[in-house]
Amino acid sequence: MHSIDEKGRLSLPAKFRERLGPSFVTTHGLDGCLFVYPMTEWESISGRLRDLSTTKSNARAFARLFFANAQECECDKQGRVNIPLHQREYAALSGETVIIGANSRVEIWSSENWAQYKRSVQSGYEALAEDLQTPI
C-alpha cells in the first residue's frame, strides 16, 4: 500500500519509476483508476487513437476525454509524482492507494476501488481467461 498526501503527491515504487522513465503520462483509466504510460507507449496509443474514425461519436468522445484528462508528469527527487486534483477526484484517491503493473502501463487505484473491483471480477477469473482471443 502507498499513501497519497494532502498535496496530491504519491511515491511510486522504484521498479515502476525505472520502467516509466524520466517523464510519463497519467490519464483517466477505465474502471475507476488512473492509467500511467511511459512516453513511448503514450505515443503509440496516441497514434492508434488518431486513426479512429472522427465520424463515430463514441470514438470522438473517448479520445476527447482520454486526452483532455492527460497530464505529463515527472517524479521529484524523492520519487513522488504529483497527481492533479481532477485525476485524484476521478479515481477517488486519498489516503491509501494501490499501484499495480498492468502490462505496458501502471495503474493507480484507491484501495477501496481496487478491493471492490477485485471482488467483482475474481469469481469469474477463469471464465475471463476462456474468453480471451489470445492464449496466455
N, C-alpha and C positions, 0 to 999 in steps of 0.2 A: 504494500500500500504506500501511496505517496500523498502528500498533502499540498493543496494549493493555498497560498497565503492570501491575506486580505487585499494585497495589491495585484493579485492575479498571477503570481509567479509560481511556476511548477518546476521542480527539479526533475530532469529527465535522466533515467539510468544511463550510465556511460556506454553500454552496449548499443543503445538506440542513438545516442549522440554521434557515435562513430559512424553508424550506418546512414544517418541523416545528413551528415556533413556540416560545413560551417553555416549554411543558410538553408532553410527548408520552408515549406508552405503548410499552414494549418487552414482547415476549412470545415464547414458543417459536413459531417458524415451522415450516414444512414443509421437508423435505429437509435437515435439519441446520443451519439458520440461525436467526437471530433476525429477527422482524418488528418494525418500528418504525413506529408510526402517529401522525400528527398527531391532536390531540384530536377534531377534527370527524369524521375518518374512523373513529376508535375508537368514537365514539358511534353512528355509522351501522352499523358492524359489530356492535356490542353489540345494537342493535335487531334486526338480522336474526337473530342467534343466539337472542335472546329468543323469536323467532317459531317456532323449531324445535320439533317435537313432543317433549314430555317423555316420551312413551310409547315413543320409539325409543331403545334403549340406546346406539347409536352417537352420536346427537345429544347425549345427556346426557354421555357420556364425553368427546366432543370439547369441548363447552362448558366442562365442569369443568376440563379440563387447560388450555385456552386462557386462561380467566380466572384460574385458580389460579396460573399462571406469569406473569401480567402484573404490570408494575411501572410506576407513573407516574414519569417522570424529568424532570429539567431539566439543562441544561448549566451548568457553572460558568463563571467569568469567562474562563477560558482556552479555552472551547468544548469541554470534555470532559464526557462522560457517564459516570457510574459504573454499570457493568453488574453486577448482582447475581451472586453466586457460582453459584447454581443455573442461571442463564442461561448463564454462561460455561462451566459444565460441560456443559450440554446441547449447545451449539454448538461445543464443543472450542476455545474462544477462549483463546489465549495467544500472545504474540508477534505475528506478522504477521497482519493481518486484511484483508478486502476489504469495502468498503462500496459498495453499489450502489443506484441508484434503481430501483424496480420499480413504476412507475405511481403509485398512491396511497400507497405505503409505501416505506420504506427497508429494505434487508436487510443484516444484518451476518453475514459468513461468516468462518470460519477460512480462511486462504489455502489450506491443504491440502484442506479440504472443497470450496471453490469450484472449485479445479483439477480435482478428481475429478468433481464434478457436471458441469462443462463438458465434460469428456472423455466422460462417459456420454450426454449428450444432443446434443452438437454434430453428430454424424454424421447424426442424424435430424431436424435443424432444419427442412428443407424439408417432411418428412412431418408434423411437428408443425403447421406453418403450414397444410397442406392440411386437417388435421382440425379446425381452428378453425371454430366456428359463425359467427363474425363476421369479415368480411374486414378485413385490415389495410391 
